[in-house]
Amino acid sequence: MNGVAFLRRWFWLWLLGLPLLALAIWGIVDNERLFFATTLNGLTLAALYFLVASGFTLVFGLLRNVNLAHGSLYLLGAYVGWMVGEYTDSWLLAVAAGFLFAALMGLLLQIGVFRYMHGDDLRQTMATIALSIIAADVALWIWGGQIYQFDPPRWIIGSTALPIVGKFATYRLVLLAMAIVIGLALWWFLARTRVGMMIRAGVDDRAMLSASGVNVQMVFAITFAIGAGLAGFAGVVGGTALSIAPGEDTRYLLAYAPTYGVMFTFVIMALVLAFRPHGILGRRT
């Protein structure tokens, strides 16, 4: 059975990989500079999506909390960061403010909502969808429908000369580096620190961790706060690369069709509950 699964996996890799390889070779031959510039643009945009998704993955992958208000934390963190940046004229303080505000909101979500809905995916889904709609209306009421954008620090304004590609926006390169550093930092935090080990132990056996004298709820609250804070951090970083406006909260949850993001959220939820109530990758018990 393992051999069959191995062959099946390699079959799909070849089936998908060969056409992509052929297209890449054709693109390089046709216009080398355009191909690599487009690839680098795609990588930097993927880095931004990673920053947004890293917090969601931390919360959902470890705590199994379905937080569909994660995009709202991104947007609210961006707005608060923009206000602080306008007042202090400091991009770094704006980043810190976005992170801290979203982390505080995440902490309140864990204590006030998810603490009482552990393991109940449907209630978590419905509650966070409602909270995201409320948050979007509150943001629209406070900040209006204007489009805001951060000015990046002076040391990363401009462009950097790269081989083949030529001049490329320095901020986008810094964004890519940020994503790599944060990814490595999250791995180190979860795999090498005491708190990370307690988080993983709490996911596997909450009762045993609690019996050993660890405050499980505090550990989970810290984890949720970090995940939410990463969304606020990404809000400021994304607002610098792109912009801040109503609707950005759904753009990053459903990137391919942000206009219909809210509708797709309900459709996907209904389909999963109808055909895979035990989870997309879950098994029947």
NUVEXRO-990874 format. One line per field, with one value per residue: residue number from 1; residue in one letter; x, y, z of N, C-alpha, C in turn. Coordinates in Angstrom, 1 decimal, decimal comma. Layout:
num NUM  ...
residu A  ...
n_x X  ...
n_y Y  ...
n_z Z  ...
ca_x X  ...
ca_y Y  ...
ca_z Z  ...
c_x X  ...
c_y Y  ...
c_z Z  ...
END
This chain:
num 1  2  3  4  5  6  7  8  9  10  11  12  13  14  15  16  17  18  19  20  21  22  23  24  25  26  27  28  29  30  31  32  33  34  35  36  37  38  39  40  41  42  43  44  45  46  47  48  49  50  51  52  53  54  55  56  57  58  59  60  61  62  63  64  65  66  67  68  69  70  71  72  73  74  75  76  77  78  79  80  81  82  83  84  85  86  87  88  89  90  91  92  93  94  95  96  97  98  99  100  101  102  103  104  105  106  107  108  109  110  111  112  113  114  115  116  117  118  119  120  121  122  123  124  125  126  127  128  129  130  131  132  133  134  135  136  137  138  139  140  141  142  143  144  145  146  147  148  149  150  151  152  153  154  155  156  157  158  159  160  161  162  163  164  165  166  167  168  169  170  171  172  173  174  175  176  177  178  179  180  181  182  183  184  185  186  187  188  189  190  191  192  193  194  195  196  197  198  199  200  201  202  203  204  205  206  207  208  209  210  211  212  213  214  215  216  217  218  219  220  221  222  223  224  225  226  227  228  229  230  231  232  233  234  235  236  237  238  239  240  241  242  243  244  245  246  247  248  249  250  251  252  253  254  255  256  257  258  259  260  261  262  263  264  265  266  267  268  269  270  271  272  273  274  275  276  277  278  279  280  281  282  283  284  285
residu M  N  G  V  A  F  L  R  R  W  F  W  L  W  L  L  G  L  P  L  L  A  L  A  I  W  G  I  V  D  N  E  R  L  F  F  A  T  T  L  N  G  L  T  L  A  A  L  Y  F  L  V  A  S  G  F  T  L  V  F  G  L  L  R  N  V  N  L  A  H  G  S  L  Y  L  L  G  A  Y  V  G  W  M  V  G  E  Y  T  D  S  W  L  L  A  V  A  A  G  F  L  F  A  A  L  M  G  L  L  L  Q  I  G  V  F  R  Y  M  H  G  D  D  L  R  Q  T  M  A  T  I  A  L  S  I  I  A  A  D  V  A  L  W  I  W  G  G  Q  I  Y  Q  F  D  P  P  R  W  I  I  G  S  T  A  L  P  I  V  G  K  F  A  T  Y  R  L  V  L  L  A  M  A  I  V  I  G  L  A  L  W  W  F  L  A  R  T  R  V  G  M  M  I  R  A  G  V  D  D  R  A  M  L  S  A  S  G  V  N  V  Q  M  V  F  A  I  T  F  A  I  G  A  G  L  A  G  F  A  G  V  V  G  G  T  A  L  S  I  A  P  G  E  D  T  R  Y  L  L  A  Y  A  P  T  Y  G  V  M  F  T  F  V  I  M  A  L  V  L  A  F  R  P  H  G  I  L  G  R  R  T
n_x 0,8  1,9  3,8  2,2  1,0  3,3  4,0  1,8  1,9  4,3  3,5  1,5  3,2  4,9  3,0  2,0  4,3  5,9  4,5  4,6  7,4  8,0  6,6  8,0  10,6  10,0  9,2  11,5  13,2  11,7  11,4  13,7  14,2  11,6  10,4  11,8  11,4  8,7  8,3  9,7  8,0  5,8  6,7  7,2  4,7  3,5  4,9  3,8  1,2  1,9  2,7  0,2  -1,1  0,4  -0,2  -2,9  -2,5  -1,1  -2,9  -5,1  -3,9  -2,6  -4,2  -6,7  -8,7  -11,3  -11,0  -12,5  -12,5  -10,0  -9,1  -10,3  -8,8  -6,4  -7,1  -8,0  -5,7  -4,1  -5,3  -5,1  -2,4  -1,8  -2,9  -1,2  1,2  0,7  0,6  3,0  4,9  6,4  7,4  8,1  7,0  4,4  4,2  4,6  2,4  0,2  0,7  0,5  -2,1  -3,8  -3,0  -4,0  -6,7  -7,0  -6,4  -8,6  -10,6  -9,9  -10,3  -12,9  -14,5  -13,5  -12,7  -15,0  -15,9  -14,5  -13,5  -15,8  -16,5  -18,5  -19,9  -17,8  -17,2  -19,5  -19,7  -17,4  -17,6  -19,8  -18,6  -16,6  -18,1  -19,3  -16,9  -16,0  -18,0  -17,7  -15,1  -15,6  -17,3  -15,6  -13,2  -14,1  -14,6  -12,3  -9,1  -6,1  -2,6  0,7  3,8  6,8  9,9  12,6  15,0  14,4  13,1  12,9  14,8  16,5  19,3  19,3  20,7  20,0  17,1  17,2  16,4  14,6  11,9  12,9  11,6  9,9  11,7  12,7  10,3  10,1  12,3  11,5  9,3  10,7  12,3  10,4  9,1  11,1  11,5  9,1  9,1  11,4  10,3  8,2  9,4  11,7  11,5  10,4  7,8  6,7  6,9  5,0  2,7  2,4  2,2  -0,2  -2,0  -2,0  -2,7  -4,6  -5,6  -3,6  -1,5  -2,6  -2,8  -0,2  0,3  0,4  -1,0  -3,3  -5,2  -4,0  -1,7  -2,8  -4,1  -1,9  -0,8  -2,9  -2,9  -0,4  -0,7  -2,8  -1,6  0,4  -1,3  -2,1  0,5  1,1  -0,9  0,0  2,4  1,4  -0,3  1,6  2,9  0,7  -2,3  -4,7  -8,1  -11,7  -12,8  -10,4  -10,0  -11,3  -10,0  -7,6  -8,3  -9,7  -8,2  -8,5  -10,9  -11,9  -14,1  -16,4  -15,9  -17,2  -19,6  -18,5  -17,4  -19,6  -20,6  -18,5  -18,4  -20,9  -20,8  -18,7  -19,7  -21,9  -20,8  -18,3  -18,4  -16,8  -14,4  -12,1  -9,7  -10,0  -10,8  -13,3  -14,8
n_y -1,2  1,2  1,5  1,8  4,3  5,9  5,7  6,9  9,5  10,4  10,3  12,3  14,5  14,5  14,8  17,3  18,8  18,7  20,1  22,7  23,1  23,1  25,4  27,3  27,1  27,9  30,5  31,7  31,5  33,1  35,7  36,6  38,5  39,5  37,2  36,4  38,8  38,8  36,4  37,0  39,1  37,6  35,9  37,8  38,8  36,4  36,2  38,2  37,1  34,9  36,0  36,9  34,5  33,0  33,6  32,7  30,0  29,3  29,5  27,9  25,5  24,6  25,1  24,4  26,1  27,7  30,5  32,8  35,5  36,4  37,9  40,3  41,1  41,6  43,9  45,7  46,0  47,2  49,6  50,8  50,9  52,6  55,0  55,5  55,7  58,0  59,9  59,7  59,7  57,4  54,5  52,1  52,2  52,2  49,6  48,1  49,0  48,0  45,3  44,9  45,8  44,1  41,7  42,1  42,2  39,5  38,1  38,8  37,6  34,9  34,6  35,5  34,2  31,8  30,2  29,1  27,5  25,3  22,8  22,9  23,3  24,3  26,3  28,0  28,9  30,2  32,2  33,7  34,6  36,3  38,1  39,2  40,5  42,5  43,8  44,8  46,7  48,4  49,4  50,7  52,7  54,2  54,8  55,3  55,1  55,6  55,2  54,2  54,5  53,4  55,1  53,8  53,2  55,4  54,2  52,0  52,9  53,2  51,5  48,4  47,2  44,2  41,1  40,2  40,8  43,6  46,8  46,6  46,9  47,9  47,6  45,4  43,4  43,4  42,7  40,0  39,0  39,4  37,6  35,2  35,3  35,5  33,0  31,2  32,0  31,3  28,6  28,0  28,9  27,2  24,7  24,7  26,1  26,4  27,2  26,7  23,9  23,4  24,3  22,5  20,1  20,7  20,6  18,0  16,6  17,9  17,5  16,0  17,9  19,9  18,6  18,4  20,8  23,1  26,1  25,7  27,3  29,8  29,3  28,7  31,2  32,9  31,8  32,3  35,1  35,7  34,7  36,4  38,8  38,6  38,9  41,6  42,8  42,0  43,5  46,2  45,9  44,9  47,1  48,9  47,9  47,6  48,7  50,2  49,5  49,3  46,0  44,7  42,8  40,5  39,9  38,6  36,3  35,0  35,0  34,9  35,8  38,4  40,1  38,6  37,4  37,1  35,8  33,4  32,3  31,4  29,6  27,7  26,8  25,6  23,5  22,0  21,2  19,7  17,6  16,8  16,6  15,7  17,0  18,3  17,0  15,1  12,0  9,5  8,7
n_z 0,0  0,8  -1,2  -3,5  -2,8  -2,8  -5,6  -6,7  -5,7  -6,9  -9,5  -9,7  -9,2  -11,4  -13,4  -12,9  -12,7  -15,0  -17,2  -16,0  -15,8  -18,6  -19,4  -17,9  -19,1  -21,7  -21,1  -20,2  -22,4  -24,2  -23,1  -21,0  -18,9  -18,3  -17,4  -15,0  -13,5  -13,2  -11,8  -9,4  -8,5  -8,0  -6,0  -3,9  -3,5  -2,6  -0,2  1,3  1,5  3,0  5,4  6,4  6,5  8,3  11,0  11,1  10,5  12,7  14,8  13,9  13,0  15,4  17,7  16,7  16,3  14,5  13,1  11,4  11,5  11,2  9,0  9,6  11,8  10,6  9,0  11,0  12,5  10,6  10,2  12,8  13,0  10,9  11,9  14,2  12,8  11,3  13,4  14,8  12,8  12,3  10,9  12,1  14,6  13,9  12,8  15,2  16,7  15,2  15,5  18,3  18,9  17,4  18,6  21,2  20,6  19,6  22,0  23,6  22,0  22,3  25,1  25,5  23,6  22,1  24,2  25,3  23,3  22,6  20,3  19,0  16,0  14,2  15,7  16,3  13,7  12,8  14,8  14,4  11,8  12,1  13,9  12,2  10,2  11,8  12,7  10,2  9,6  11,8  11,3  8,9  9,7  11,5  10,0  7,5  3,9  2,6  0,9  2,3  2,8  3,7  4,1  3,3  5,3  4,9  4,3  2,8  0,6  -2,9  -5,4  -6,1  -7,8  -9,6  -10,8  -14,2  -13,8  -13,3  -12,1  -9,0  -6,7  -3,6  -1,2  -1,6  -1,7  0,9  2,2  1,3  2,7  5,3  5,5  5,3  7,6  9,7  9,3  9,9  12,6  13,8  13,5  15,2  17,6  18,1  18,0  19,6  22,0  25,4  25,8  23,3  23,2  25,3  24,1  21,9  23,4  24,7  22,7  21,9  24,3  26,4  29,0  30,3  30,2  31,8  34,2  34,9  36,0  34,4  33,2  31,0  29,6  29,7  28,1  25,6  25,2  24,9  22,6  20,7  20,8  19,7  17,1  16,2  16,5  14,5  12,3  12,5  12,3  9,6  8,4  8,5  7,1  4,7  4,0  3,4  1,2  -0,6  -0,1  2,2  2,7  2,8  2,7  2,4  4,3  3,5  1,2  1,7  2,9  0,9  -1,8  -4,6  -5,5  -4,3  -4,3  -4,0  -1,6  1,0  0,3  -0,8  1,5  3,0  1,2  0,9  3,6  3,9  2,0  3,0  5,5  4,6  3,0  4,1  7,1  9,1  8,7  6,2  5,8  7,7  9,5  9,7  12,8
ca_x 0,0  2,9  4,4  1,2  0,9  4,5  4,0  0,7  2,4  5,2  2,7  0,9  4,2  5,3  1,9  1,9  5,6  6,4  4,0  5,2  8,8  8,0  6,2  9,1  11,7  9,5  9,2  12,9  13,6  11,0  11,8  14,3  14,0  10,2  10,1  12,3  10,8  7,3  8,5  10,0  6,8  4,9  7,3  7,0  3,2  3,3  5,5  2,8  0,1  2,4  2,6  -1,1  -1,6  1,1  -1,0  -4,1  -2,0  -0,6  -4,1  -5,9  -3,1  -2,3  -5,4  -7,9  -9,8  -11,6  -11,1  -12,8  -12,3  -8,6  -8,9  -10,6  -7,6  -5,5  -7,6  -8,0  -4,3  -3,6  -5,9  -4,5  -1,0  -1,8  -3,1  0,0  2,2  0,5  0,8  4,4  5,7  7,4  6,8  8,4  6,0  3,1  4,2  4,4  1,0  -0,6  0,9  0,0  -3,6  -4,4  -2,7  -4,9  -8,0  -6,9  -6,5  -10,0  -11,3  -9,7  -10,9  -14,3  -15,3  -13,1  -12,6  -16,2  -16,3  -13,4  -13,9  -17,1  -16,1  -19,6  -20,2  -16,7  -17,3  -20,6  -19,4  -16,3  -18,2  -20,6  -17,6  -15,9  -19,0  -19,4  -15,7  -15,9  -18,9  -17,1  -14,0  -16,1  -17,8  -14,5  -12,3  -14,7  -14,3  -11,1  -8,0  -4,9  -1,3  1,8  5,1  7,9  11,0  13,5  16,1  14,0  12,5  13,7  15,0  17,8  19,7  19,5  21,1  18,9  15,9  17,4  15,9  13,4  11,5  13,7  10,6  9,4  12,8  12,6  9,1  10,4  13,2  10,6  8,6  11,6  12,7  9,3  8,9  12,1  11,3  7,9  9,6  12,2  9,5  7,4  10,2  12,9  11,3  9,5  6,4  6,3  6,6  3,8  1,6  2,2  1,7  -1,6  -2,9  -2,1  -3,4  -4,8  -5,8  -2,3  -0,7  -3,2  -2,5  1,2  0,4  0,5  -2,2  -3,5  -5,9  -3,0  -0,8  -3,6  -4,3  -0,7  -0,7  -3,9  -2,5  0,7  -1,3  -3,6  -0,6  1,0  -2,2  -1,9  1,8  0,9  -1,7  0,9  3,3  0,6  -0,7  2,8  3,1  -0,5  -3,1  -5,7  -9,4  -12,7  -12,8  -9,1  -10,1  -11,7  -9,0  -6,5  -8,9  -10,1  -7,5  -8,7  -12,1  -12,2  -15,4  -17,4  -15,3  -18,1  -20,5  -17,8  -17,2  -20,8  -20,7  -17,5  -18,8  -22,1  -20,3  -17,9  -20,6  -22,7  -20,1  -17,2  -18,7  -15,7  -13,2  -11,7  -8,7  -10,3  -11,3  -14,5  -14,4
ca_y 0,0  2,3  1,6  2,4  5,7  6,5  5,9  7,8  10,8  10,8  10,4  13,6  15,4  14,6  15,3  18,8  19,5  18,7  21,3  23,9  23,2  23,4  26,8  28,1  27,2  28,8  31,9  32,2  31,7  34,2  37,0  36,2  39,5  39,6  36,0  36,5  39,9  38,3  35,4  37,7  39,8  36,5  35,5  38,8  38,8  35,2  36,4  38,9  36,2  34,0  36,8  36,9  33,1  32,4  33,7  31,9  28,7  29,0  29,3  26,7  24,3  24,1  25,1  23,9  27,2  28,2  32,0  33,5  36,9  36,7  39,0  41,6  41,5  42,2  45,2  46,6  46,3  48,1  51,0  51,4  51,2  53,9  56,2  55,7  56,2  59,4  60,7  59,7  59,7  56,3  53,2  51,0  52,3  51,7  48,1  47,7  49,3  47,1  43,9  44,9  46,0  42,8  40,7  42,3  41,7  38,1  37,7  39,0  36,6  33,6  34,5  35,7  33,4  30,4  29,4  28,4  26,8  24,4  21,6  23,1  24,1  25,1  27,5  28,9  29,4  31,1  33,3  34,5  35,2  37,4  39,1  39,8  41,5  43,6  44,5  45,5  47,8  49,4  50,0  51,6  53,8  55,0  55,3  55,7  54,3  56,1  54,3  54,7  53,8  53,8  55,4  52,9  53,9  56,0  53,3  51,0  53,5  53,2  50,2  47,7  46,5  42,8  40,5  39,9  41,6  45,0  47,5  46,0  47,7  47,4  47,2  44,1  42,4  43,4  41,9  38,6  38,6  39,4  36,4  34,1  35,4  35,1  31,6  30,5  32,3  30,5  27,2  27,9  29,1  26,0  23,4  24,8  26,8  25,7  27,6  26,0  22,5  23,3  24,5  21,2  19,2  21,0  20,2  16,5  16,0  19,0  17,0  15,7  19,1  20,6  17,8  18,7  22,1  24,2  26,8  25,5  28,4  30,9  29,0  28,9  32,6  33,5  31,4  33,1  36,5  35,8  34,5  37,6  39,9  38,5  39,4  43,0  43,1  41,9  44,6  47,4  45,6  44,9  48,4  49,6  47,3  47,8  49,8  49,8  50,0  48,3  44,8  44,1  41,7  39,3  39,7  37,7  35,0  34,4  35,9  34,8  36,5  39,1  40,8  37,7  36,7  36,8  34,8  32,1  31,8  30,7  28,4  26,7  26,3  24,8  22,3  21,2  20,6  18,8  16,5  16,4  17,1  15,4  17,7  18,0  15,9  14,3  10,7  9,2  8,0
ca_z 0,0  0,8  -2,6  -4,4  -2,5  -3,3  -7,0  -7,0  -5,4  -7,9  -10,8  -9,7  -9,3  -12,8  -14,2  -12,7  -12,8  -16,4  -17,9  -15,4  -16,3  -20,0  -19,5  -17,4  -20,1  -22,8  -20,7  -20,1  -23,8  -24,9  -22,5  -19,7  -17,9  -17,9  -16,7  -13,7  -12,8  -12,8  -10,8  -8,2  -8,1  -7,4  -4,7  -2,9  -3,1  -1,8  1,1  2,0  1,9  4,1  6,7  6,8  6,8  9,3  12,2  11,0  10,6  14,1  15,6  13,4  13,0  16,7  18,6  16,0  16,4  13,2  13,3  10,2  11,8  11,1  8,1  10,3  12,7  9,6  8,6  12,1  12,8  9,6  10,5  14,0  12,7  10,1  12,8  14,9  11,9  11,0  14,5  15,2  11,6  12,4  10,4  13,0  15,7  13,2  12,8  16,6  17,1  14,5  16,1  19,7  18,9  16,9  19,6  22,2  20,1  19,6  23,4  24,0  21,3  22,9  26,4  25,5  22,6  21,8  25,4  25,6  22,1  22,2  19,7  18,3  14,8  13,6  16,5  16,0  12,3  12,8  15,7  13,9  10,6  12,6  14,4  11,0  9,6  12,8  12,6  9,0  9,7  12,7  10,6  7,9  10,5  12,1  9,1  6,2  2,7  1,9  0,8  3,0  2,5  4,5  3,5  3,9  5,8  3,9  3,9  1,9  -0,5  -4,1  -6,1  -6,0  -9,1  -9,5  -12,1  -15,1  -13,5  -13,3  -10,9  -8,4  -5,5  -2,4  -0,1  -1,9  -1,3  2,4  2,5  1,2  3,8  6,5  5,5  5,6  9,0  10,5  9,2  10,7  14,0  14,3  13,7  16,4  18,8  18,4  18,1  20,4  23,2  26,4  25,5  22,1  23,6  26,0  23,1  21,2  24,3  25,0  21,5  21,9  25,5  27,3  30,4  30,9  30,4  32,9  35,4  35,3  36,6  33,4  32,9  29,6  29,0  29,5  27,0  24,4  25,0  24,4  21,2  19,9  20,8  18,8  15,8  15,9  16,3  13,2  11,3  12,6  11,7  8,2  8,0  8,3  6,0  3,4  3,7  2,8  -0,2  -1,4  0,4  3,2  2,3  3,2  1,8  2,4  5,2  2,8  0,1  2,1  3,2  -0,4  -2,7  -6,0  -5,9  -3,1  -4,4  -3,6  -0,5  2,0  -0,2  -0,9  2,8  3,4  0,3  1,3  4,9  3,7  1,3  3,9  6,5  3,9  2,5  4,9  8,4  10,0  8,3  4,8  5,9  8,9  9,3  10,5  14,1
c_x 0,9  3,5  3,5  1,0  2,1  4,4  2,9  1,2  3,4  4,5  2,1  2,0  4,7  4,2  1,7  3,2  6,1  5,8  4,5  6,6  8,9  7,6  7,3  10,2  11,2  9,5  10,6  13,5  13,0  11,4  12,4  14,0  12,6  9,9  10,5  11,7  9,4  7,4  8,8  8,8  5,9  5,4  7,1  5,6  2,9  3,9  4,5  1,6  0,6  2,4  1,2  -1,5  -0,8  0,4  -2,2  -3,6  -1,7  -1,9  -4,9  -5,1  -2,8  -3,5  -6,7  -9,0  -10,0  -12,0  -11,3  -12,8  -10,9  -8,3  -9,3  -9,5  -6,6  -5,8  -7,5  -6,6  -3,7  -4,1  -5,3  -3,1  -0,9  -2,0  -1,9  1,1  2,0  0,8  2,3  5,4  6,8  6,7  7,0  7,4  4,6  3,0  3,9  3,0  0,0  -0,5  0,2  -1,5  -4,2  -4,1  -3,7  -6,3  -8,1  -7,1  -7,9  -10,9  -11,2  -10,4  -12,4  -15,2  -14,8  -12,9  -13,8  -16,7  -15,3  -13,9  -15,2  -16,9  -17,2  -19,9  -19,0  -16,8  -18,4  -20,3  -18,4  -16,7  -19,0  -19,6  -16,9  -16,8  -19,2  -18,1  -15,5  -16,8  -18,3  -16,0  -14,5  -16,7  -16,7  -13,7  -12,8  -14,3  -13,1  -10,0  -6,7  -3,7  -0,2  3,0  6,1  9,0  11,9  14,6  15,7  13,1  13,4  13,8  16,4  18,1  20,0  19,9  19,9  17,7  16,1  16,9  14,6  13,2  12,2  12,7  10,1  10,5  12,9  11,4  9,4  11,3  12,4  9,9  9,5  12,0  11,6  9,0  9,8  11,9  10,1  8,3  10,5  11,3  8,7  8,2  11,2  12,6  10,3  8,1  5,9  6,0  5,3  2,6  1,3  1,7  0,2  -2,5  -3,1  -2,9  -3,5  -4,9  -4,5  -1,5  -1,3  -2,8  -1,1  1,4  0,5  -0,9  -2,5  -4,2  -4,9  -2,1  -1,6  -3,9  -3,1  -0,5  -1,6  -3,4  -1,3  0,2  -2,0  -2,6  0,1  0,0  -2,1  -0,6  1,7  0,0  -0,9  1,8  2,6  0,1  0,4  3,0  1,9  -1,3  -4,1  -7,1  -10,4  -12,7  -11,4  -9,1  -10,5  -10,7  -8,0  -7,1  -9,3  -9,5  -7,9  -10,0  -12,6  -13,6  -16,5  -16,9  -16,3  -19,1  -19,8  -17,6  -18,3  -20,9  -19,8  -17,9  -19,9  -21,7  -19,5  -18,8  -21,5  -22,0  -18,9  -17,4  -17,6  -14,4  -12,7  -10,6  -8,9  -10,8  -12,5  -14,1  -15,5
c_y 1,3  2,6  2,2  3,9  6,5  6,8  6,9  9,3  11,3  11,0  11,8  14,7  15,6  15,2  16,8  19,5  19,6  19,9  22,6  24,1  23,6  24,9  27,7  28,2  28,0  30,2  32,5  32,4  32,9  35,5  36,7  37,2  39,6  38,3  36,1  37,6  39,5  37,3  36,0  38,5  38,8  36,1  36,5  39,0  37,5  35,4  37,2  38,0  35,2  34,7  36,8  35,5  32,5  32,5  32,8  30,4  28,3  28,7  28,0  25,4  23,7  24,0  24,6  24,8  27,7  29,7  32,7  35,0  37,3  37,9  40,3  42,1  42,1  43,7  46,2  47,0  47,3  49,5  51,6  51,7  52,4  55,1  56,5  56,2  57,6  60,3  60,8  59,8  58,6  55,1  52,1  51,0  51,9  50,2  47,5  47,9  48,3  45,7  43,9  45,0  44,7  41,7  40,8  41,9  40,2  37,5  37,7  37,9  35,2  33,5  34,6  34,8  32,0  29,6  28,6  27,6  25,8  23,2  21,7  23,9  24,9  26,4  28,5  29,6  30,5  32,4  34,3  35,2  36,5  38,5  39,9  40,8  42,7  44,5  45,4  46,8  48,9  50,1  51,0  52,8  54,7  55,6  55,6  54,7  54,7  55,0  54,9  53,9  54,3  54,2  54,6  53,7  54,4  55,0  52,2  51,6  53,4  51,8  49,7  47,0  45,1  42,2  40,1  40,8  43,1  45,6  46,9  46,8  47,1  46,9  45,8  43,0  42,3  42,6  40,4  38,2  38,5  38,1  35,2  34,1  35,0  33,6  30,8  30,8  31,5  29,1  27,0  28,0  27,9  24,8  23,5  25,5  26,1  26,0  26,8  24,5  22,4  23,4  23,1  20,1  19,4  20,6  18,7  16,0  17,2  18,6  16,7  16,9  19,9  19,9  18,0  20,0  23,3  24,8  26,7  26,7  29,6  30,6  29,2  30,4  33,3  33,1  32,2  34,5  36,7  35,7  35,8  38,7  39,8  39,0  41,0  43,5  43,1  43,0  45,9  47,1  45,5  46,2  49,3  49,2  47,6  49,0  49,2  50,3  48,9  47,2  44,1  42,9  40,4  38,9  38,6  36,3  34,2  35,2  35,9  35,6  37,3  39,8  39,9  36,9  36,2  35,7  33,4  31,5  30,9  29,4  27,3  26,0  25,3  23,5  21,4  20,5  19,6  17,5  16,0  17,0  16,8  16,1  17,3  16,9  15,0  12,9  10,4  8,4  7,1
c_z 0,0  -0,5  -3,6  -4,1  -3,0  -4,8  -7,4  -6,8  -6,5  -9,3  -10,8  -9,8  -10,7  -13,7  -14,1  -13,0  -14,2  -17,2  -17,3  -15,8  -17,7  -20,2  -19,0  -18,4  -21,3  -22,4  -20,6  -21,5  -24,5  -24,4  -21,1  -18,6  -17,4  -17,0  -15,2  -12,9  -12,3  -11,7  -9,4  -7,7  -7,4  -6,1  -3,6  -2,5  -2,3  -0,4  1,9  2,4  3,0  5,4  7,3  7,3  8,0  10,7  12,2  11,1  12,0  15,0  15,2  13,5  14,4  17,6  18,0  16,2  15,0  13,4  11,9  10,3  11,7  10,1  8,7  11,2  11,8  9,3  9,8  12,6  11,9  9,9  11,7  13,7  11,8  11,0  13,6  14,1  11,5  12,1  14,9  14,0  11,7  11,9  11,3  14,2  15,1  13,2  14,2  17,1  16,5  15,1  17,5  19,7  18,4  17,9  20,8  21,8  20,0  21,0  23,9  23,3  22,0  24,3  26,4  24,6  22,5  23,1  25,7  24,4  21,7  21,6  18,9  17,1  14,2  14,4  16,3  14,7  12,3  13,6  15,0  12,6  11,1  13,1  13,2  10,3  10,5  12,7  11,4  9,0  10,7  12,1  9,6  8,6  11,0  11,0  7,7  5,1  2,0  1,9  1,4  2,6  3,3  3,6  4,1  4,4  4,7  3,4  3,0  0,7  -1,7  -4,6  -5,9  -7,3  -8,8  -10,8  -12,9  -15,0  -13,7  -12,0  -10,4  -7,1  -4,3  -1,3  -0,4  -1,5  0,2  2,9  2,4  2,3  5,1  6,6  5,9  7,1  10,0  10,5  10,0  12,2  14,6  14,5  14,9  17,6  19,1  18,6  19,2  21,8  24,1  26,1  24,3  22,4  24,4  25,1  22,4  22,1  24,6  23,9  21,6  23,1  26,5  28,7  31,0  31,2  31,6  34,2  35,8  35,8  35,7  33,2  31,4  28,9  28,7  28,3  25,7  24,1  24,4  22,9  20,3  19,8  19,8  17,3  15,3  15,7  15,0  12,1  11,3  12,0  10,2  7,6  7,7  7,1  4,7  3,0  3,1  1,4  -1,1  -0,9  1,5  2,8  2,8  2,2  1,8  3,4  4,5  1,6  0,5  2,6  1,9  -1,5  -4,1  -6,5  -4,7  -3,1  -3,8  -2,4  0,5  1,6  -0,3  0,5  3,2  2,5  0,7  2,6  4,7  3,0  2,2  5,0  5,9  3,5  3,3  6,3  9,4  9,7  6,9  4,8  7,1  8,5  10,2  11,7  14,5
END
